[in-house]
Amino acid sequence: MQNPYETDRLVADYLFFHYIPHAEGSEGLPLPVEAWDFASRLVSELMDQSHPARRALDLGCAVGRSSFELSRTVPDVLGIDFSRAFIDAAETMRTHRSIDASVPAEGQRQRAFTAHLPEGIDTTRTRFQTGDAMDLPADIGAFDVVLAANLVCRLPEPDRLLKRLPDLVAPGGQLLLATPFSWLEDFTPRANWIGGTPDSAPSFDILADRLAPHFTLEHTTNLPFLIREHSRKYQYGISLGSRWRRR
Ligand SMILES: C[S@@+](CC[C@H](N)C(=O)[O-])C[C@H]1O[C@@H](n2cnc3c(N)ncnc32)[C@H](O)[C@@H]1O
């Protein structure tokens, strides 16, 4: 099966998801505004901006919106994604500040749109590269902020990322996680799920146990989001957002 995140369809869906404002994207339909702008709310609702941060890492950055939002306050941001097509789109947003694309409207009819980088982004502060969140370069160093949004339940071996996190987050730094815990065998073999089986504890409790030796939980919040299928059909999800401080 082709990696879905490499398809033109998914690139366009994520450009729409990350960059199109509610007033434009909802087309006058009563779509819930609180579930819009997920990629920017991740940063505004999870990150503690009172601590100055020098380096940030956005793992599974897709087409880059959260990386750019991190760069508003962090001068050196690295966005990493496994998908070459997503990283190419993020890089085009960085260099051209816009991309033309289209998403399904109804049936085979498409809706054209232009994704624009929001105002106030200094694109020299962000870099993008392909990479595997489960197998990051040994010399990548430590970051003051690490964001992993809707990534954990898309990894074949999420524990490999969890084990790396204590080294990735600098002492005193913040780990920002968001996940709807949508365990699916298409992405993660059942044996590697963190919870989600009939006799397991809730996923967040298991995650918290694994992070507890190195991190202190500071904040949790529900982060709703909408995944578009076509103009009149969306999937409503709610990620559990959490902020952890590296001791
Ligand atoms: C559900 S999307 C979430 C994207 C983005 N963080 C957001 O919240 O909109 C999952 C992302 O993780 C990426 N991904 C999947 N496996 C990965 C891996 N092993 N390493 C890095 N990125 C990965 C996918 O390409 C995709 O961009």
The ligand as a Tripos MOL2 file, in Angstrom:
@<TRIPOS>MOLECULE
LIG
   27    29     1     0     0
SMALL
NO_CHARGES

@<TRIPOS>ATOM
      1 C1         -2.0470   12.4920   11.6140 C.3       1 LIG1
      2 S1         -0.7230   13.3690   10.8210 S.3       1 LIG1
      3 C2         -0.4680   14.7360   11.9580 C.3       1 LIG1
      4 C3          0.2320   15.8930   11.3030 C.3       1 LIG1
      5 C4          0.4140   17.1440   12.1380 C.3       1 LIG1
      6 N1          1.2860   16.9390   13.2800 N.3       1 LIG1
      7 C5         -0.9100   17.6830   12.6010 C.2       1 LIG1
      8 O1         -1.1830   17.6220   13.8030 O.co2     1 LIG1
      9 O2         -1.6840   18.1470   11.7610 O.co2     1 LIG1
     10 C6          0.6620   12.3020   11.1510 C.3       1 LIG1
     11 C7          1.9470   12.8260   10.5510 C.3       1 LIG1
     12 O3          3.0390   12.0360   11.0010 O.3       1 LIG1
     13 C8          3.8600   11.7390    9.9010 C.3       1 LIG1
     14 N2          4.5790   10.4970   10.2160 N.ar      1 LIG1
     15 C9          4.1050    9.2370   10.1760 C.ar      1 LIG1
     16 N3          5.0720    8.3650   10.5670 N.ar      1 LIG1
     17 C10         6.1690    9.1090   10.8630 C.ar      1 LIG1
     18 C11         7.4730    8.7990   11.3090 C.ar      1 LIG1
     19 N4          7.8570    7.5490   11.5430 N.pl3     1 LIG1
     20 N5          8.3450    9.8170   11.5080 N.ar      1 LIG1
     21 C12         7.9770   11.1000   11.2690 C.ar      1 LIG1
     22 N6          6.7530   11.4500   10.8340 N.ar      1 LIG1
     23 C13         5.8560   10.4730   10.6340 C.ar      1 LIG1
     24 C14         2.9270   11.6470    8.7250 C.3       1 LIG1
     25 O4          3.6120   11.7850    7.4880 O.3       1 LIG1
     26 C15         1.9860   12.7900    9.0300 C.3       1 LIG1
     27 O5          2.4880   14.0090    8.5740 O.3       1 LIG1
@<TRIPOS>BOND
     1     1     2 1
     2     2     3 1
     3     2    10 1
     4     3     4 1
     5     4     5 1
     6     5     6 1
     7     5     7 1
     8     7     8 2
     9     7     9 1
    10    10    11 1
    11    11    12 1
    12    11    26 1
    13    12    13 1
    14    13    14 1
    15    13    24 1
    16    14    15 ar
    17    14    23 ar
    18    15    16 ar
    19    16    17 ar
    20    17    18 ar
    21    17    23 ar
    22    18    19 1
    23    18    20 ar
    24    20    21 ar
    25    21    22 ar
    26    22    23 ar
    27    24    25 1
    28    24    26 1
    29    26    27 1
@<TRIPOS>SUBSTRUCTURE
     1 LIG1         1 GROUP 0 **** ****
